């Protein structure tokens, strides 16, 4: 797991605990917190079995590419994208302006369960990230 620069170990551990809980509650195979550029910040579950780097990059790009479509419908962006497959599916949702929550799931759960617990996990992670930003010391310009 990569720790974003402004985060401390305690915040990273709290985020990891939220991801682990989300994984369990929603019965997902894997979950990841990524930044809007597609970099994985934290992972949980069987994410090691997947090419998380590629999934994160492509999911962030897919998420960003829907913004023009959302604007045509009078929205800033879509907050949730679901890609349903025959065996596995992907749930992608906004956490805050800088991060996205991914969940890979299969027939052991439902889209509704994943959405419910992703919303809860996203709020908790968003609070942790906001708290981390408020504690970050401003960088001086040279």
N, C-alpha and C positions, 0 to 999 in steps of 0.2 A: 504494500500500500504506500502511496506517495502522500506526504503531508504537505498541503499547500503552505506557502511561505508565511502568511500571517497567522496560521493556526499553531496552537500549542499541543503538546502530546495529550493533555487532558481532554481537549476539545475533540481531537482525533479519536480518542478512545470512546468518547460519548457518541460520536457519529457512527463508529463501528458497532457499538451496542444497539443503536437504533436500526442499523441495517440488519444485524443479526435477528433482532426481534421482528422486523418486517418480514424477513425471509421465513421465519417460523410461523407467524400469524397468517400470512397470505399463502403459505405452502408453495413458495416459488423455488425454482431450482437455483437461481442465482440473482444477485442484485448488485448494482454498482451506482455510485455517485460520480458523475462526470462534470467537467466544466463545459461551458458552451463551445469551446474549441475542440472538444472530443477527448480530452485527457482524463483518464480514470483517476479519481482522487481516493476512492475507497471501494473495496469489493467484498462480497460475502457469498457464501454458498459454494456451488460447484463452478464458480466463474473460471477457475483454473482450467476446466475442461473446454472452455470456449476461448476463442481468439478475442479477448476483452479489448485489446488495443484497437482492432479493426471494428468491432461492434460499437465501441464508444465513439469512434471517429465517424462512422457511418450514421449512427443514431443521432448524433449532434447535427450532422449535415442535413439529415432528413427533417429533423425538428426545425432547424433554421429555414429550410426551403419552403416550409408551409406558411411562413409569415406573410408573404404576398397574397396567398389565397385567403388567409384570415382577414387581412386588411380589406379585401374585396367584399367581405361579409361584415365589415364594420368592427372587426376585432383587432386588437394589437397583435395577438398571436393565439394559437391554440394551446391550451395548457396541458392537454393529454393527447398522445397518439398511441394507437394500438395496431400492431401488425400481427394478424392472426394466421398461424400456419397449421398444417395438418397435424403435426406432432408437438411443436413448440411455438410459443407466441412471445411477443415483446411488448411491454408496456413502457412508455416513455412519458414522463411528466415533469413539469416545471417545479423546481424547488424555490429558486429566487432568480434574480437577474443574471446571475453568473453560473448557476448549476442546474443539473437535470438528474432525475432519478430514473434508472433503468431497472426493469425486472424481466427476467426470462422465466416463463412458466409453461406448464404442460397440463394435461388432463386431470392432474391431482387437485386442481383448483379452478375457480371461475374468474372471468374478467371482472365481475362485480366485486369479488373478494379482493382481488389485486388492487382494483381502483380504491376501494374503501381503505385498505391498510396503507396504500401508497400515499393517499391524501394525508393520513395521520403522520406517517413517517416523514413526508415532505415538510410538514409544518414544524415538526421537532427539529429536523436537520436545519431548516431555515433559521430557526431561533438560535441554534448553536452557532451557525455561520455568522449571523448578525452579532451575536455576543462576541465572537472572535474578532470581528472587524472593529467593534467598539473598544476592544482592549489593545488592538494593534497600535504600535507607536508610529506616528507619522514619520515618513522618511524625509531627510533633508536633501535639498537640491544643492548640488555643488556649483 
